[in-house]
Amino acid sequence: FFLYLSESTNLPTWAPDNNPKARRGILRRAVFSEEQRKELEKTFRKQKYISKTDRNKLAANLSLKESQVKIWFQNRRMKWRNCKEKEAHSNRSPMDELMAR
């Protein structure tokens, strides 16, 4: 594996090797800048689901692909739901836990 700079987004991404045939079908992980992450988080706090129009605008403003913004929001919603579930479980009393079984 090695780190290289993506030509389309100017973001460093991981790839197994430089052979185009080997990379076909492999999704590379995007590495977002601090500024991009802050803007994505700020938007997420306002709206958990982003419209296609807003997604296109945000992607253009952050120099990202629309698909990167879409996937980021999907992943962030999963993280948000998981945190909410953990919080709900940690707020249960021991008796609540027994009654839930």
N, CA and C atoms as an extended XYZ file, in Angstrom:
303
Properties=species:S:1:pos:R:3:atomname:S:1:resname:S:1:resid:I:1 pbc="F F F"
N         0.838       -1.189        0.000 N   PHE     1
C         0.000        0.000        0.000 CA  PHE     1
C         0.877        1.243        0.000 C   PHE     1
N         0.359        2.299       -0.636 N   PHE     2
C         1.086        3.558       -0.598 CA  PHE     2
C         0.103        4.706       -0.675 C   PHE     2
N         0.538        5.870       -0.267 N   LEU     3
C        -0.275        7.072       -0.266 CA  LEU     3
C         0.062        7.884       -1.501 C   LEU     3
N        -0.951        8.328       -2.231 N   TYR     4
C        -0.693        9.186       -3.382 CA  TYR     4
C        -1.730       10.286       -3.424 C   TYR     4
N        -1.462       11.331       -4.189 N   LEU     5
C        -2.350       12.481       -4.294 CA  LEU     5
C        -3.282       12.274       -5.472 C   LEU     5
N        -4.571       12.263       -5.217 N   SER     6
C        -5.556       12.076       -6.266 CA  SER     6
C        -5.571       13.310       -7.165 C   SER     6
N        -5.532       13.088       -8.469 N   GLU     7
C        -5.530       14.212       -9.411 CA  GLU     7
C        -6.850       14.961       -9.402 C   GLU     7
N        -7.966       14.242       -9.218 N   SER     8
C        -9.273       14.878       -9.311 CA  SER     8
C        -9.628       15.706       -8.083 C   SER     8
N        -9.154       15.312       -6.896 N   THR     9
C        -9.554       16.024       -5.682 CA  THR     9
C        -8.397       16.656       -4.926 C   THR     9
N        -7.174       16.379       -5.353 N   ASN    10
C        -5.981       16.854       -4.652 CA  ASN    10
C        -5.950       16.397       -3.203 C   ASN    10
N        -6.554       15.239       -2.943 N   LEU    11
C        -6.541       14.681       -1.598 CA  LEU    11
C        -5.706       13.419       -1.591 C   LEU    11
N        -4.933       13.203       -0.540 N   PRO    12
C        -4.170       11.950       -0.473 CA  PRO    12
C        -5.119       10.776       -0.286 C   PRO    12
N        -4.882        9.696       -1.009 N   THR    13
C        -5.692        8.492       -0.881 CA  THR    13
C        -4.788        7.276       -0.885 C   THR    13
N        -5.285        6.160       -0.318 N   TRP    14
C        -4.525        4.917       -0.257 CA  TRP    14
C        -4.898        4.033       -1.420 C   TRP    14
N        -3.921        3.362       -1.997 N   ALA    15
C        -4.168        2.395       -3.059 CA  ALA    15
C        -3.174        1.257       -2.912 C   ALA    15
N        -3.560        0.029       -3.300 N   PRO    16
C        -2.658       -1.099       -3.124 CA  PRO    16
C        -1.425       -1.018       -4.003 C   PRO    16
N        -1.567       -0.554       -5.223 N   ASP    17
C        -0.409       -0.358       -6.089 CA  ASP    17
C        -0.807        0.560       -7.235 C   ASP    17
N         0.113        0.814       -8.131 N   ASN    18
C        -0.128        1.782       -9.192 CA  ASN    18
C        -0.637        1.121      -10.473 C   ASN    18
N        -0.898       -0.171      -10.449 N   ASN    19
C        -1.377       -0.898      -11.610 CA  ASN    19
C        -2.869       -0.619      -11.804 C   ASN    19
N        -3.272        0.028      -12.935 N   PRO    20
C        -4.687        0.375      -13.141 CA  PRO    20
C        -5.605       -0.848      -13.088 C   PRO    20
N        -5.143       -2.020      -13.574 N   LYS    21
C        -5.983       -3.213      -13.541 CA  LYS    21
C        -6.218       -3.664      -12.099 C   LYS    21
N        -5.207       -3.549      -11.268 N   ALA    22
C        -5.331       -3.961       -9.870 CA  ALA    22
C        -6.264       -3.023       -9.106 C   ALA    22
N        -6.333       -1.771       -9.507 N   ARG    23
C        -7.153       -0.786       -8.791 CA  ARG    23
C        -8.613       -0.805       -9.241 C   ARG    23
N        -8.918       -1.398      -10.373 N   ARG    24
C       -10.282       -1.374      -10.893 CA  ARG    24
C       -11.228       -2.015       -9.885 C   ARG    24
N       -12.303       -1.304       -9.547 N   GLY    25
C       -13.291       -1.835       -8.625 CA  GLY    25
C       -12.960       -1.634       -7.155 C   GLY    25
N       -11.783       -1.140       -6.851 N   ILE    26
C       -11.403       -0.907       -5.455 CA  ILE    26
C       -11.695        0.549       -5.111 C   ILE    26
N       -12.494        0.756       -4.075 N   LEU    27
C       -12.794        2.114       -3.641 CA  LEU    27
C       -11.673        2.586       -2.728 C   LEU    27
N       -11.195        3.764       -2.990 N   ARG    28
C       -10.130        4.324       -2.164 CA  ARG    28
C       -10.736        5.235       -1.100 C   ARG    28
N       -10.172        5.214        0.070 N   ARG    29
C       -10.658        6.020        1.189 CA  ARG    29
C       -10.242        7.472        0.997 C   ARG    29
N       -11.215        8.364        1.088 N   ALA    30
C       -10.921        9.790        0.984 CA  ALA    30
C       -10.377       10.293        2.314 C   ALA    30
N        -9.405       11.158        2.253 N   VAL    31
C        -8.862       11.799        3.440 CA  VAL    31
C        -9.244       13.273        3.347 C   VAL    31
N       -10.118       13.700        4.264 N   PHE    32
C       -10.621       15.073        4.218 CA  PHE    32
C        -9.720       16.007        5.013 C   PHE    32
N        -9.621       17.232        4.525 N   SER    33
C        -8.839       18.237        5.246 CA  SER    33
C        -9.624       18.690        6.479 C   SER    33
N        -8.951       19.353        7.390 N   GLU    34
C        -9.596       19.871        8.601 CA  GLU    34
C       -10.734       20.825        8.219 C   GLU    34
N       -10.489       21.692        7.247 N   GLU    35
C       -11.501       22.653        6.796 CA  GLU    35
C       -12.721       21.928        6.217 C   GLU    35
N       -12.483       20.904        5.412 N   GLN    36
C       -13.585       20.142        4.822 CA  GLN    36
C       -14.397       19.442        5.915 C   GLN    36
N       -13.700       18.812        6.868 N   ARG    37
C       -14.396       18.126        7.958 CA  ARG    37
C       -15.247       19.096        8.771 C   ARG    37
N       -14.686       20.251        9.084 N   LYS    38
C       -15.435       21.233        9.876 CA  LYS    38
C       -16.703       21.675        9.146 C   LYS    38
N       -16.586       21.931        7.856 N   GLU    39
C       -17.742       22.377        7.075 CA  GLU    39
C       -18.781       21.259        6.945 C   GLU    39
N       -18.322       20.032        6.748 N   LEU    40
C       -19.240       18.891        6.671 CA  LEU    40
C       -19.971       18.713        8.011 C   LEU    40
N       -19.245       18.790        9.112 N   GLU    41
C       -19.851       18.645       10.447 CA  GLU    41
C       -20.843       19.774       10.725 C   GLU    41
N       -20.473       20.988       10.346 N   LYS    42
C       -21.353       22.145       10.549 CA  LYS    42
C       -22.675       21.941        9.801 C   LYS    42
N       -22.578       21.471        8.574 N   THR    43
C       -23.777       21.211        7.771 CA  THR    43
C       -24.584       20.073        8.377 C   THR    43
N       -23.896       19.037        8.862 N   PHE    44
C       -24.580       17.889        9.463 CA  PHE    44
C       -25.363       18.294       10.708 C   PHE    44
N       -24.804       19.200       11.510 N   ARG    45
C       -25.517       19.663       12.715 CA  ARG    45
C       -26.830       20.350       12.338 C   ARG    45
N       -26.842       21.035       11.192 N   LYS    46
C       -28.053       21.735       10.733 CA  LYS    46
C       -29.056       20.771       10.119 C   LYS    46
N       -28.562       19.811        9.340 N   GLN    47
C       -29.447       18.872        8.654 CA  GLN    47
C       -28.779       17.509        8.530 C   GLN    47
N       -29.471       16.495        9.033 N   LYS    48
C       -28.926       15.137        9.006 CA  LYS    48
C       -28.990       14.537        7.607 C   LYS    48
N       -29.980       14.964        6.825 N   TYR    49
C       -30.121       14.511        5.442 CA  TYR    49
C       -29.947       15.714        4.529 C   TYR    49
N       -29.128       15.549        3.504 N   ILE    50
C       -28.806       16.671        2.627 CA  ILE    50
C       -29.424       16.429        1.250 C   ILE    50
N       -30.070       17.456        0.713 N   SER    51
C       -30.697       17.327       -0.606 CA  SER    51
C       -29.621       17.266       -1.690 C   SER    51
N       -30.017       16.792       -2.843 N   LYS    52
C       -29.074       16.683       -3.962 CA  LYS    52
C       -28.511       18.062       -4.330 C   LYS    52
N       -29.373       19.076       -4.324 N   THR    53
C       -28.943       20.439       -4.649 CA  THR    53
C       -27.915       20.936       -3.640 C   THR    53
N       -28.224       20.771       -2.347 N   ASP    54
C       -27.297       21.200       -1.293 CA  ASP    54
C       -26.001       20.389       -1.331 C   ASP    54
N       -26.146       19.098       -1.637 N   ARG    55
C       -24.970       18.220       -1.720 CA  ARG    55
C       -24.039       18.680       -2.845 C   ARG    55
N       -24.612       19.038       -3.990 N   ASN    56
C       -23.803       19.529       -5.113 CA  ASN    56
C       -23.096       20.833       -4.767 C   ASN    56
N       -23.816       21.730       -4.106 N   LYS    57
C       -23.223       23.019       -3.710 CA  LYS    57
C       -22.080       22.820       -2.721 C   LYS    57
N       -22.347       21.982       -1.714 N   LEU    58
C       -21.332       21.725       -0.690 CA  LEU    58
C       -20.097       21.069       -1.307 C   LEU    58
N       -20.317       20.101       -2.180 N   ALA    59
C       -19.200       19.423       -2.848 CA  ALA    59
C       -18.372       20.423       -3.656 C   ALA    59
N       -19.039       21.296       -4.385 N   ALA    60
C       -18.322       22.296       -5.188 CA  ALA    60
C       -17.537       23.257       -4.291 C   ALA    60
N       -18.151       23.696       -3.193 N   ASN    61
C       -17.486       24.625       -2.275 CA  ASN    61
C       -16.264       24.009       -1.608 C   ASN    61
N       -16.303       22.696       -1.391 N   LEU    62
C       -15.209       22.019       -0.688 CA  LEU    62
C       -14.252       21.298       -1.633 C   LEU    62
N       -14.473       21.444       -2.933 N   SER    63
C       -13.646       20.763       -3.948 CA  SER    63
C       -13.665       19.248       -3.766 C   SER    63
N       -14.856       18.724       -3.522 N   LEU    64
C       -15.049       17.288       -3.371 CA  LEU    64
C       -16.010       16.804       -4.450 C   LEU    64
N       -16.046       15.492       -4.634 N   LYS    65
C       -17.035       14.901       -5.530 CA  LYS    65
C       -18.350       14.800       -4.768 C   LYS    65
N       -19.455       14.868       -5.517 N   GLU    66
C       -20.769       14.737       -4.889 CA  GLU    66
C       -20.877       13.403       -4.152 C   GLU    66
N       -20.324       12.356       -4.741 N   SER    67
C       -20.397       11.032       -4.120 CA  SER    67
C       -19.634       10.995       -2.789 C   SER    67
N       -18.544       11.757       -2.677 N   GLN    68
C       -17.797       11.797       -1.419 CA  GLN    68
C       -18.635       12.428       -0.315 C   GLN    68
N       -19.365       13.487       -0.659 N   VAL    69
C       -20.224       14.159        0.323 CA  VAL    69
C       -21.375       13.230        0.711 C   VAL    69
N       -21.955       12.575       -0.275 N   LYS    70
C       -23.064       11.643       -0.023 CA  LYS    70
C       -22.637       10.529        0.926 C   LYS    70
N       -21.512        9.896        0.649 N   ILE    71
C       -21.012        8.797        1.486 CA  ILE    71
C       -20.639        9.316        2.876 C   ILE    71
N       -20.032       10.513        2.941 N   TRP    72
C       -19.667       11.081        4.239 CA  TRP    72
C       -20.924       11.234        5.098 C   TRP    72
N       -22.008       11.756        4.510 N   PHE    73
C       -23.256       11.931        5.257 CA  PHE    73
C       -23.837       10.586        5.686 C   PHE    73
N       -23.777        9.578        4.813 N   GLN    74
C       -24.273        8.249        5.181 CA  GLN    74
C       -23.497        7.697        6.377 C   GLN    74
N       -22.176        7.798        6.297 N   ASN    75
C       -21.328        7.293        7.382 CA  ASN    75
C       -21.546        8.078        8.670 C   ASN    75
N       -21.704        9.382        8.539 N   ARG    76
C       -21.879       10.237        9.717 CA  ARG    76
C       -23.208        9.957       10.402 C   ARG    76
N       -24.265        9.677        9.602 N   ARG    77
C       -25.560        9.330       10.201 CA  ARG    77
C       -25.466        8.016       10.979 C   ARG    77
N       -24.726        7.052       10.449 N   MET    78
C       -24.547        5.781       11.161 CA  MET    78
C       -23.823        6.014       12.492 C   MET    78
N       -22.791        6.830       12.461 N   LYS    79
C       -22.047        7.147       13.686 CA  LYS    79
C       -22.971        7.847       14.687 C   LYS    79
N       -23.793        8.767       14.207 N   TRP    80
C       -24.730        9.520       15.038 CA  TRP    80
C       -25.748        8.578       15.682 C   TRP    80
N       -26.317        7.649       14.879 N   ARG    81
C       -27.288        6.685       15.403 CA  ARG    81
C       -26.654        5.775       16.452 C   ARG    81
N       -25.459        5.292       16.160 N   ASN    82
C       -24.771        4.410       17.104 CA  ASN    82
C       -24.498        5.117       18.420 C   ASN    82
N       -24.096        6.377       18.350 N   CYS    83
C       -23.848        7.152       19.572 CA  CYS    83
C       -25.130        7.357       20.360 C   CYS    83
N       -26.238        7.623       19.649 N   LYS    84
C       -27.532        7.797       20.315 CA  LYS    84
C       -27.953        6.517       21.016 C   LYS    84
N       -27.737        5.358       20.350 N   GLU    85
C       -28.105        4.070       20.943 CA  GLU    85
C       -27.263        3.781       22.190 C   GLU    85
N       -25.956        4.033       22.102 N   LYS    86
C       -25.084        3.801       23.255 CA  LYS    86
C       -25.498        4.690       24.421 C   LYS    86
N       -25.838        5.935       24.107 N   GLU    87
C       -26.259        6.880       25.137 CA  GLU    87
C       -27.550        6.413       25.791 C   GLU    87
N       -28.482        5.917       24.992 N   ALA    88
C       -29.756        5.436       25.529 CA  ALA    88
C       -29.522        4.232       26.436 C   ALA    88
N       -28.626        3.326       26.035 N   HIS    89
C       -28.331        2.152       26.864 CA  HIS    89
C       -27.618        2.542       28.155 C   HIS    89
N       -26.743        3.521       28.092 N   SER    90
C       -25.994        3.904       29.290 CA  SER    90
C       -26.886        4.661       30.284 C   SER    90
N       -27.996        5.227       29.811 N   ASN    91
C       -28.910        5.958       30.685 CA  ASN    91
C       -29.934        5.039       31.343 C   ASN    91
N       -29.969        3.758       30.963 N   ARG    92
C       -30.909        2.805       31.552 CA  ARG    92
C       -30.441        2.384       32.944 C   ARG    92
N       -31.389        2.182       33.802 N   SER    93
C       -31.068        1.675       35.140 CA  SER    93
C       -30.863        0.167       35.049 C   SER    93
N       -30.242       -0.445       36.047 N   PRO    94
C       -30.080       -1.909       36.035 CA  PRO    94
C       -31.427       -2.636       35.944 C   PRO    94
N       -32.474       -2.073       36.566 N   MET    95
C       -33.794       -2.697       36.498 CA  MET    95
C       -34.360       -2.630       35.082 C   MET    95
N       -34.133       -1.509       34.396 N   ASP    96
C       -34.550       -1.376       32.997 CA  ASP    96
C       -33.875       -2.433       32.133 C   ASP    96
N       -32.587       -2.669       32.386 N   GLU    97
C       -31.838       -3.667       31.646 CA  GLU    97
C       -32.441       -5.060       31.835 C   GLU    97
N       -32.792       -5.376       33.087 N   LEU    98
C       -33.401       -6.678       33.358 CA  LEU    98
C       -34.773       -6.821       32.701 C   LEU    98
N       -35.530       -5.755       32.701 N   MET    99
C       -36.882       -5.791       32.109 CA  MET    99
C       -36.830       -5.888       30.585 C   MET    99
N       -35.747       -5.402       29.994 N   ALA   100
C       -35.609       -5.421       28.532 CA  ALA   100
C       -35.297       -6.825       28.013 C   ALA   100
N       -34.859       -7.741       28.902 N   ARG   101
C       -34.481       -9.108       28.474 CA  ARG   101
C       -35.660       -9.990       28.249 C   ARG   101
